[in-house]
Amino acid sequence: MSWSQEDNKQYRGKIDRKYVSATESYEAHYSIDEYMKRRNFAMTDANRKIIHGWFDAYPGRAPVKRTDLYAWLDANVKAAA
């Protein structure tokens, strides 16, 4: 899966490191890859699709804190494994 490399110029710096914009594809894809790296998941398109599905199912509302999203993914991805 090839991710877009364009970032929203209005959503950078500290806010970009703390929050994830689900509507910004670059940010969502970067966060998925970062999550997979931190959890030592194989960086495959199949795994990206799985995590992306969970990412889209996140019940929280914007703004989404990266730490909250990762904690939710940890609880749900492990439950599905």
NORNOR-V920464 format. One record per residue. N is the residue number from 1. RES is the residue in one small letter. SS is DSSP state (H for helix, E for strand, - for the rest). Layout:
# NORNOR-V920464
n:N res:RES ss:SS
n:N res:RES ss:SS
This chain:
# NORNOR-V920464
n:1 res:m ss:-
n:2 res:s ss:-
n:3 res:w ss:-
n:4 res:s ss:-
n:5 res:q ss:-
n:6 res:e ss:-
n:7 res:d ss:-
n:8 res:n ss:-
n:9 res:k ss:-
n:10 res:q ss:-
n:11 res:y ss:-
n:12 res:r ss:-
n:13 res:g ss:-
n:14 res:k ss:H
n:15 res:i ss:H
n:16 res:d ss:H
n:17 res:r ss:H
n:18 res:k ss:H
n:19 res:y ss:E
n:20 res:v ss:E
n:21 res:s ss:-
n:22 res:a ss:-
n:23 res:t ss:-
n:24 res:e ss:-
n:25 res:s ss:H
n:26 res:y ss:H
n:27 res:e ss:H
n:28 res:a ss:H
n:29 res:h ss:H
n:30 res:y ss:H
n:31 res:s ss:H
n:32 res:i ss:H
n:33 res:d ss:H
n:34 res:e ss:H
n:35 res:y ss:H
n:36 res:m ss:H
n:37 res:k ss:H
n:38 res:r ss:H
n:39 res:r ss:-
n:40 res:n ss:-
n:41 res:f ss:-
n:42 res:a ss:-
n:43 res:m ss:-
n:44 res:t ss:-
n:45 res:d ss:H
n:46 res:a ss:H
n:47 res:n ss:H
n:48 res:r ss:H
n:49 res:k ss:H
n:50 res:i ss:H
n:51 res:i ss:H
n:52 res:h ss:H
n:53 res:g ss:H
n:54 res:w ss:H
n:55 res:f ss:H
n:56 res:d ss:H
n:57 res:a ss:H
n:58 res:y ss:-
n:59 res:p ss:-
n:60 res:g ss:-
n:61 res:r ss:-
n:62 res:a ss:-
n:63 res:p ss:-
n:64 res:v ss:E
n:65 res:k ss:E
n:66 res:r ss:H
n:67 res:t ss:H
n:68 res:d ss:H
n:69 res:l ss:H
n:70 res:y ss:H
n:71 res:a ss:H
n:72 res:w ss:H
n:73 res:l ss:H
n:74 res:d ss:H
n:75 res:a ss:H
n:76 res:n ss:H
n:77 res:v ss:H
n:78 res:k ss:H
n:79 res:a ss:H
n:80 res:a ss:H
n:81 res:a ss:-
